[in-house]
Amino acid sequence: MENPLSKLKIDYWYKAVLVIAVCVLIVSLTIELKDVKNSTVQILALGFIFWGLGEWINHPYQEKIGIGFKISGHPRNGSLAGYSFDVLGFCLIFYGVWKVLYVV
């Protein structure tokens, strides 16, 4: 059986945000952190995960073929699902930052 993560390419910034946020979430779930509550780090990590997913949805692979040329890439093409994940992610990020800065 092949590893499902072997074909995951981290070739765009939103995929890097997603991978780093998942790693931070796993660390915050397994290790007791000092100077900051684990729940706050988990909220921030979930915010970045939703933001990364939203941007991944908003940058679908697109291809245009013309006479003698082919253009392909991931230009932004927003959708309701992508924007919803972005908004949810930003709300969680702002809430997590608020908890870090103002809640003791």
N, C-alpha and C positions, 0 to 999 in steps of 0.2 A: 504494500500500500504506500502510495506516495504522500509525502508531507504536504498538506494544503497550503502552508505558508511559503513553500519553496518558489512559487510563482508570483508572490507578492513583491512588486518592485516599488521601492520608495523613490520615485522619480519626480515627484512634485511636492511642494511645501506642505500642502494640506495632508498628504499621506505621512510626512514626517511628524507633523503635529499630532496626528492620530496615534502613531506608534509610540511616541514619547509619552503621551497622556495615558495610554494603556499601561506602559511600564510604571509610571508614577502611581497609577491606581493600584496596581498589583503590589507595589512596595507599601503603600499606605494601608492596604488590607492585611498585610502580613507582619509588618514591623511597627512597633510603637515608636512614634516620632517624638522628638523633644522640641520645645518652644512653640509648637503649633499643634492643634488638635488634628487627629487623623480624619475626623469627619469633615473638617474644613478642607484638607488636602483632597479628600475624595470628591467633594463638591466641585472644587476647581478642576480636578482631572476629568470628571464627567462633563463639565462645561467645555473643556477643550476637545473631548471626544465628540460631543455633539457638533461643535463648530467644524471639526475636521470632516465629519461625515456629511455635514451640510455642504461644505465646499466641494467635496468629492462628488456629491450629487449634482451640484451646480456646474461642474466642469466635465460633462460627458465627452466621450470620444466621438469626434465628428470627422467626416471625410467628404471631400468634394472632388469630383472627377470631371475634368474638361477635356477638350481636344489636345492631347499631347501632354497633359499634366495631371497630377494628383496631389491634393493638399489634404493633410490630415493633422490632427492635433486635439487639444483639450481647451478650446476657448470657452469663456464663461457663457452659459446658457441657463439662466436661473429658472427654477421651478418652485412651485408652492412647497413641496416637501423639503427641498434644499433650504429655502428661506426659513421655513419653520424650524428646522434643526439649527440654523444659524442663530435665530432669535432665542431659542431655548438655551443654546450654548452660551450666548452672551449674557443672558439673565443669570445663569449659574455662575459664570465667571465673575460678574459684578457682585453677586451675592457673596461668593467666596472671598473676594478682595475686601468687601465691606466687613466680613467676619474677621479677617486677619487684622485689618486696621483699627476697627472700632469696638469689637467685642473682645472682652478679656477672657 
